[in-house]
Amino acid sequence: MNKVVTVGTFDILHPAHKELLMEAKGLGDYLLVVVVPDEIVYKNKGERPANKQESRLNNLKRLPWVDEVSIDCLCWGYQSIISYKPDIFVFGPDQRTSIETRTIDLLDSAGINPRYLYSNSQKIYSSTELKRKYHQSSINCD
């Protein structure tokens, strides 16, 4: 059985998230999606997610191609990923950052060596941008 994992905030589920998750599921038999906790989102982005981590987790659980969801992060040591021992780790189109390198290093040091793949989904949506547009439209009442 090929086990696949991907990580993200998944704040406002939009078509690019769904495309990423379907793509990830298509790479294996079982998909674990790891949701970044609220406090880490705030630390990394300087703003709180629109949806609390439990809501984000539950929204992902409802998707038919997601087999399991956990709340975890690199700062916590990705314990759920280390326990899961994935065969494939899928990075989203916006995750080519220092977090990518630190993730690979952490998993390697734990003896976890999945194939690292990068989503082909087009980053035409962004939860952050969708929130900004919503706030702007609610302020501009003309």
trRosetta pair geometry for C-beta under 8 A, 3 or more apart (Angstrom, degrees):
i j d omega theta_ij theta_ji phi_ij phi_ji
1 28 7.6 71 166 177 65 97
1 29 4.6 -99 -157 63 81 146
1 30 6.1 32 165 -4 117 116
2 27 7.0 -116 133 132 135 67
2 28 3.4 -131 112 -134 102 94
2 29 5.1 121 51 3 70 88
2 30 7.5 173 91 27 50 74
2 87 4.8 -97 -150 60 71 148
2 88 6.5 29 175 -4 106 113
3 28 6.0 148 -95 165 4 151
3 29 7.2 -45 -74 58 47 84
3 30 5.0 -26 -114 70 72 104
3 32 6.9 22 180 -3 100 108
3 84 6.2 -165 155 163 142 96
3 85 7.0 75 66 92 145 63
3 86 4.8 -126 110 -126 96 59
3 87 5.2 118 48 5 66 89
3 88 7.4 -179 93 30 45 74
4 24 5.1 164 145 171 135 87
4 25 6.8 -168 64 -96 144 30
4 27 5.2 111 -94 80 143 105
4 28 3.9 174 -29 26 106 134
4 30 6.9 168 26 83 74 49
4 31 5.0 -23 74 -106 103 70
4 32 7.2 180 91 28 51 69
4 86 6.2 67 -136 -156 15 116
4 87 7.0 -47 -70 60 54 83
4 88 4.5 -20 -110 72 79 107
4 89 7.7 166 -160 -86 59 24
4 90 6.2 23 -176 -13 106 112
5 24 8.0 -73 105 -174 9 130
5 31 7.5 150 -91 -160 34 56
5 32 4.6 -18 -106 71 85 101
5 33 7.6 168 -154 -87 60 27
5 34 6.4 30 -175 -14 105 108
5 81 5.5 115 171 -123 168 98
5 84 6.2 110 -71 103 131 148
5 86 4.1 -105 -2 -70 110 154
5 88 7.4 168 24 90 62 58
5 89 5.5 -20 68 -113 93 68
5 90 7.2 -178 87 23 41 76
5 114 7.4 -142 33 -53 104 173
6 20 6.7 170 170 151 163 108
6 21 7.0 -144 55 -100 145 63
6 24 4.8 -81 -26 -106 132 159
6 31 7.4 -11 12 -165 98 100
6 32 7.9 164 26 89 54 59
6 33 5.9 -16 67 -117 84 71
6 34 7.2 -162 97 27 37 80
6 89 7.3 135 -87 -169 50 55
6 90 4.3 -35 -84 71 105 98
6 91 7.5 176 -135 -83 87 17
6 92 6.8 94 -171 -50 116 83
6 119 7.9 55 -126 -57 138 117
7 33 7.7 152 -94 -168 33 54
7 34 4.3 -23 -107 71 82 108
7 35 8.0 -165 -153 -66 64 14
7 36 6.7 79 173 -53 95 90
7 72 7.9 -84 -122 81 113 89
7 73 7.8 121 -166 -117 130 54
7 78 8.0 -64 -85 -116 145 112
7 81 7.7 -38 -64 -66 118 135
7 95 7.8 116 74 -120 91 153
7 103 7.7 -161 28 -118 148 144
8 17 7.3 -165 102 -126 154 99
8 20 7.7 63 -24 111 155 154
8 33 7.6 -42 34 -169 90 96
8 34 7.7 118 17 79 47 66
8 35 7.3 -31 78 -117 54 49
8 36 6.7 -81 147 -7 20 104
8 92 5.7 62 -83 -28 126 143
8 95 7.7 -101 -91 -65 90 128
9 35 7.3 57 -151 -159 25 70
9 36 5.0 -44 -88 46 62 115
9 41 5.4 93 -121 -108 118 119
9 45 8.0 16 -81 -25 155 144
9 49 6.1 -176 -179 -96 115 128
9 56 7.2 -84 162 -147 56 158
9 127 6.6 -124 95 44 121 152
10 13 6.2 15 -174 -84 87 78
10 17 5.7 107 -124 -143 83 139
10 33 7.3 46 -40 165 155 127
10 35 5.9 -79 41 -115 118 91
10 56 5.1 127 94 -170 96 111
10 59 7.2 -174 145 83 113 118
10 60 5.9 28 148 -66 160 119
10 127 7.8 135 -167 -52 14 148
11 41 7.5 117 -74 -146 115 151
11 49 4.3 -149 -117 -152 113 107
11 50 5.5 97 170 31 111 89
11 51 5.7 155 -164 34 64 94
11 56 6.4 -51 -108 -99 35 126
11 127 4.0 117 60 176 110 156
11 128 7.9 84 44 -55 147 57
11 131 7.6 -29 122 -45 139 126
12 50 5.9 24 -58 48 99 137
12 51 7.0 140 -75 -6 57 117
12 127 4.3 151 32 -131 89 93
12 130 5.3 -117 77 85 151 142
12 131 6.8 175 -18 -54 138 87
13 17 5.1 -114 -146 73 64 147
13 18 6.8 74 176 -50 99 90
13 59 5.5 -157 -26 151 134 132
13 60 7.5 173 -86 -75 128 66
14 17 5.5 103 52 7 58 102
14 18 7.4 -122 108 -2 32 93
14 125 4.1 -138 121 148 144 154
14 127 6.8 -168 -5 -75 119 70
14 130 6.6 -177 -65 -48 141 153
15 18 5.5 -57 -146 40 37 111
15 19 6.1 41 155 -23 69 105
15 124 7.9 -18 80 69 111 105
15 125 6.1 127 51 -12 80 147
16 19 5.5 -49 -144 35 33 115
16 20 6.4 38 154 -21 63 103
16 93 7.7 -79 -176 26 121 126
16 121 5.4 130 -158 151 75 126
16 122 6.8 -105 -113 82 105 57
16 123 6.1 76 -153 -122 151 43
16 124 6.2 176 -68 46 122 68
16 125 4.3 -167 0 45 119 104
16 126 7.9 -5 45 -63 150 43
17 20 5.7 -56 -152 35 30 112
17 21 6.3 23 154 -14 66 109
17 125 7.7 -77 -14 87 78 128
18 21 5.8 -56 -145 40 31 109
18 22 6.2 31 157 -17 66 107
18 63 7.1 -165 -121 -130 85 135
19 22 6.0 -55 -144 38 28 108
19 23 6.2 30 155 -20 63 109
19 119 7.8 107 116 -178 90 124
19 121 4.0 132 112 -120 118 125
19 122 7.7 -8 101 32 162 66
20 23 5.7 -60 -149 37 26 112
20 24 6.3 26 154 -19 64 107
20 90 7.3 157 -178 134 89 128
20 92 5.5 -6 -132 -114 149 90
20 93 7.6 -124 -90 -9 116 88
20 119 4.8 -23 -124 -127 88 154
20 121 4.8 -89 -67 9 71 152
21 24 5.6 -50 -143 36 32 112
21 25 6.3 33 156 -18 64 105
21 31 7.0 104 -166 162 80 153
21 33 6.6 -10 -119 -87 110 133
21 60 7.7 -168 -109 -144 151 95
21 63 6.3 17 129 136 154 157
21 65 5.8 134 137 90 98 116
21 66 6.1 -35 -171 -68 130 96
22 25 5.7 -53 -146 38 31 111
22 26 6.3 36 153 -24 63 108
22 65 5.4 82 -103 63 61 173
23 26 5.7 -58 -153 33 29 116
23 27 7.1 32 150 -26 60 103
23 90 7.2 158 106 -159 98 152
23 119 5.7 111 85 -137 148 89
23 120 6.5 -171 -139 39 152 87
23 121 6.1 -142 -8 -44 146 102
24 27 5.9 -56 -162 23 35 114
24 28 7.8 -26 161 25 63 99
24 31 5.6 102 119 -129 104 124
24 33 8.0 113 92 -85 154 89
24 88 7.8 175 -156 113 77 118
24 90 4.3 -137 -108 31 103 160
24 119 7.3 -43 -56 -92 89 102
25 28 7.2 -98 -159 56 33 71
25 31 4.5 -60 -94 -41 77 144
25 65 4.0 -107 -24 174 170 109
25 66 7.3 -103 -73 -73 124 42
25 67 7.9 138 -118 -19 104 94
27 88 5.3 -119 132 111 129 167
27 90 6.8 151 26 -65 154 125
27 117 6.8 -165 -123 45 160 160
28 31 6.8 142 70 -69 106 72
28 87 6.4 147 -110 61 135 116
28 88 5.7 -166 -45 30 127 127
30 67 4.9 -73 -158 50 72 167
30 68 7.3 23 173 5 99 108
31 65 6.5 28 31 147 150 75
31 66 5.7 -94 96 -128 117 47
31 67 5.0 131 52 13 65 96
31 68 7.3 180 96 34 50 70
32 67 6.9 -53 -67 71 50 95
32 68 4.8 -23 -109 76 75 104
32 69 7.4 159 -162 -90 59 28
32 70 6.7 -2 -173 7 105 104
32 80 7.1 -171 173 145 136 108
32 81 7.4 167 106 -101 139 66
32 84 5.3 -57 -9 -138 167 159
32 86 6.9 -123 39 -81 120 114
33 60 5.2 -129 88 177 146 143
33 66 5.3 -36 -4 -140 128 117
33 68 7.3 172 24 90 66 52
33 69 4.9 -20 69 -109 94 79
33 70 7.8 165 85 25 49 60
34 69 7.6 163 -89 -159 26 57
34 70 5.5 -21 -114 69 72 87
34 71 7.5 120 -165 -124 67 16
34 72 5.0 -58 -156 54 116 99
34 73 7.7 162 153 -76 116 43
34 78 7.3 3 -151 -136 166 87
34 80 6.0 159 -107 80 112 130
34 81 6.3 -37 -57 -57 150 102
35 53 5.9 139 129 -157 126 87
35 56 5.1 145 -147 112 139 117
35 57 5.2 -115 9 -78 157 78
35 60 6.7 -161 -64 4 117 149
35 69 6.3 35 -19 -179 109 102
35 70 7.1 -164 24 94 80 36
35 71 5.0 -39 73 -103 98 67
35 72 7.7 97 58 25 52 56
36 40 5.2 -111 177 86 98 121
36 41 5.5 123 113 -62 113 86
36 44 7.8 -35 165 20 148 143
36 53 7.9 -118 98 -114 41 109
36 71 7.9 43 161 -155 4 70
36 72 8.0 -56 -102 82 42 39
36 73 5.0 71 -134 -94 75 109
37 40 5.0 85 64 12 81 103
37 41 7.1 -142 100 -9 39 89
37 53 5.1 -11 -135 -92 56 154
37 71 5.3 78 -77 176 86 108
37 72 7.6 56 -30 -68 98 5
37 73 5.8 -94 15 -23 91 124
37 76 7.8 72 3 -24 130 136
38 41 5.7 -57 -149 33 31 113
38 42 6.4 29 156 -18 66 106
38 48 6.4 13 -167 -149 99 89
38 49 6.0 -113 -119 24 76 107
38 52 6.1 -26 -71 -145 134 63
38 53 4.9 -111 -32 -33 89 105
39 42 5.7 -53 -151 36 32 113
39 43 6.4 34 150 -20 64 107
40 43 5.4 -49 -144 37 36 115
40 44 6.1 26 158 -12 68 110
40 73 4.6 147 -36 -116 175 173
40 75 5.7 -170 -109 21 122 133
41 44 6.1 -65 -145 44 25 102
41 45 5.7 -20 174 21 66 118
41 47 7.9 -54 139 85 93 55
41 48 6.9 81 99 -145 112 38
41 49 5.0 5 125 -39 163 101
42 45 6.8 -71 -120 55 18 81
42 46 7.1 46 -173 -125 53 8
42 47 6.7 -118 -122 96 64 13
42 48 5.3 -1 -86 -86 104 62
43 75 7.9 40 73 -47 155 159
45 128 7.0 -145 -158 -95 135 126
47 128 7.9 117 60 -127 132 96
49 52 7.2 152 81 -87 108 22
49 53 7.5 105 47 -64 143 61
49 56 6.9 -16 141 -51 155 136
49 127 7.7 -4 -141 142 90 142
50 127 7.3 -142 12 176 115 108
50 131 5.6 -162 -54 -101 124 121
51 55 4.2 -116 180 92 105 127
51 56 5.1 133 106 -57 116 83
51 59 7.3 17 151 -13 162 139
52 55 5.0 91 59 9 74 104
52 56 7.2 -143 97 -5 36 89
53 56 5.6 -54 -145 38 34 112
53 57 6.2 39 154 -22 66 105
53 71 5.3 65 167 -122 128 134
54 57 5.5 -50 -147 36 31 115
54 58 6.3 29 155 -16 64 106
54 71 8.0 -40 -77 -57 53 143
55 58 5.8 -56 -145 40 31 108
55 59 6.2 35 154 -23 65 105
56 59 5.8 -51 -147 33 30 113
56 60 6.6 27 155 -15 62 106
57 60 6.0 -62 -155 37 29 108
57 61 6.4 32 150 -25 65 107
57 69 5.0 154 -156 129 77 131
57 70 7.8 7 -128 -145 117 8
57 71 6.0 -58 -75 -57 130 99
58 61 5.4 -49 -145 30 36 116
58 62 6.9 41 156 -26 63 100
59 62 6.0 -55 -162 24 32 114
59 63 7.8 38 145 -29 60 96
60 63 5.9 -44 -164 12 45 114
60 66 5.3 -142 166 176 83 175
60 69 4.7 126 96 -98 122 144
61 66 6.6 -118 -111 99 26 126
61 69 5.2 -103 -67 14 80 134
63 66 4.4 69 75 5 104 111
66 69 6.2 26 161 -57 128 99
70 80 4.0 178 103 -140 160 164
72 76 5.7 -126 -160 73 69 130
72 78 5.7 94 146 -127 124 45
72 79 6.2 -142 -134 45 130 72
72 80 4.3 -148 -32 16 154 116
72 81 6.8 -168 104 -14 149 88
73 76 5.1 89 57 13 74 100
73 78 7.1 -87 118 -73 16 67
74 77 7.7 55 -177 -67 33 14
74 78 5.9 2 -101 -43 44 102
74 99 6.2 -152 -20 -152 159 92
74 102 5.8 67 -169 115 143 118
74 103 5.9 -89 -100 -83 119 78
74 106 6.5 179 -148 -8 86 160
76 79 6.5 -71 132 -3 99 98
77 82 7.2 -28 144 -11 88 138
77 106 6.9 -170 -148 -167 54 129
78 81 4.1 -26 168 36 107 118
78 82 5.8 116 108 -25 84 90
78 103 7.2 87 -48 -137 154 82
78 106 6.1 110 25 123 125 138
78 107 7.0 -44 87 -72 148 85
79 82 5.6 -55 -142 39 33 111
79 83 6.2 32 158 -18 67 106
80 83 5.9 -54 -147 38 29 109
80 84 6.1 30 153 -22 63 113
81 84 5.5 -57 -143 38 31 115
81 86 6.4 -43 -160 -7 84 113
81 89 7.8 45 -158 -106 130 113
81 107 6.9 -67 126 -97 123 110
81 112 7.2 123 136 148 91 170
82 85 7.3 23 177 -65 33 62
82 107 7.1 -162 -89 -120 78 70
82 110 4.8 -78 -125 164 116 158
82 112 5.9 -132 -122 -33 62 143
85 112 5.9 -143 -125 -118 62 103
86 89 5.6 112 95 -67 139 74
86 112 7.2 57 41 -175 70 119
86 114 4.6 -3 101 -83 90 145
87 114 5.6 116 150 -130 16 92
87 115 6.8 9 150 15 67 92
88 114 5.3 172 -93 179 11 116
88 115 5.0 -21 -110 61 73 94
88 116 8.0 155 -160 -90 58 21
88 117 6.0 -3 -169 7 105 117
89 103 7.4 176 167 143 151 126
89 107 7.3 -126 -52 -41 155 173
89 114 4.4 118 -16 85 91 138
89 115 7.3 -177 26 83 69 44
89 116 5.2 -22 68 -108 101 67
89 117 7.2 162 80 27 49 69
90 117 5.2 -26 -107 75 71 96
90 118 7.4 139 -160 -109 65 15
90 119 5.9 74 173 -60 106 85
91 95 4.2 -140 -174 84 98 126
91 96 7.0 101 140 -65 142 61
91 100 5.8 21 -116 -112 150 109
91 116 6.8 25 -14 -175 109 94
91 117 7.2 -172 22 91 75 43
91 118 5.1 -27 67 -109 100 69
91 119 6.7 -127 93 -4 50 84
92 95 4.6 97 54 -12 76 114
92 119 5.3 -7 -133 15 40 136
92 121 7.5 -42 -151 55 75 117
92 123 7.8 93 158 -88 96 108
93 118 7.1 90 -98 173 50 94
93 119 5.2 -85 -46 78 76 105
93 120 7.9 37 -79 -179 107 6
93 121 5.8 -121 -29 76 123 77
93 122 7.1 54 -65 -147 171 14
93 123 4.3 -148 95 -46 134 108
94 123 5.5 108 -50 -114 98 149
94 126 7.7 87 -59 -110 159 102
95 99 6.5 -80 -162 80 86 115
95 100 5.7 124 145 -69 84 102
95 118 7.9 -163 65 -130 96 88
96 100 5.8 -8 -132 -22 35 154
96 118 7.2 18 -68 -123 103 133
97 100 5.7 130 54 -3 50 94
98 101 5.5 -51 -157 38 48 111
98 102 6.1 45 148 -17 74 107
99 102 5.6 -56 -142 43 33 110
99 103 6.0 41 154 -27 66 105
100 103 5.8 -55 -150 32 25 113
100 104 6.6 23 155 -16 62 106
101 104 5.9 -56 -150 36 31 110
101 105 6.3 29 153 -17 65 109
102 105 5.6 -54 -145 39 32 113
102 106 6.2 34 156 -22 66 106
103 106 5.9 -55 -146 35 28 110
103 107 6.3 19 160 -11 64 108
104 107 6.2 -60 -145 41 27 105
104 108 6.0 29 156 -21 63 112
104 116 6.5 -23 -97 -71 111 150
105 108 5.7 -58 -145 38 26 113
105 109 6.3 25 158 -18 64 107
106 109 5.9 -58 -150 36 27 108
106 110 6.6 16 154 -10 63 110
107 110 5.7 -63 -150 43 34 107
107 112 4.1 -80 -174 79 90 108
107 113 7.1 151 131 -77 103 36
107 114 7.0 -45 158 14 151 93
108 111 7.8 52 -180 -65 31 16
108 112 7.2 -92 -68 64 24 62
108 113 6.3 59 -109 -89 68 82
123 126 6.9 42 176 -67 95 90
125 129 7.4 -155 -172 62 47 117
125 130 6.7 18 -170 -48 91 117
126 129 3.9 75 70 11 107 106
126 130 6.5 -175 86 -11 53 82
127 130 5.6 -55 -145 38 31 113
127 131 6.3 33 155 -20 65 104
128 131 5.9 -55 -152 35 28 110
128 132 6.5 28 151 -19 63 106
129 132 5.5 -52 -147 36 35 113
129 133 6.3 34 155 -18 67 105
130 133 5.9 -54 -147 37 30 110
130 134 6.3 33 153 -21 63 106
131 134 5.6 -55 -148 35 31 113
131 135 6.3 28 156 -16 66 106
132 135 5.9 -58 -148 39 30 108
132 136 6.2 28 155 -19 66 108
133 136 5.7 -55 -144 38 31 111
133 137 6.2 26 158 -16 66 107
134 137 6.0 -59 -146 38 27 105
134 138 6.3 21 157 -16 64 109
135 138 5.9 -58 -144 38 30 107
135 139 6.4 27 156 -18 64 108
136 139 5.9 -60 -150 37 30 108
136 140 6.1 10 160 -2 69 111
137 140 6.1 -58 -132 49 31 97
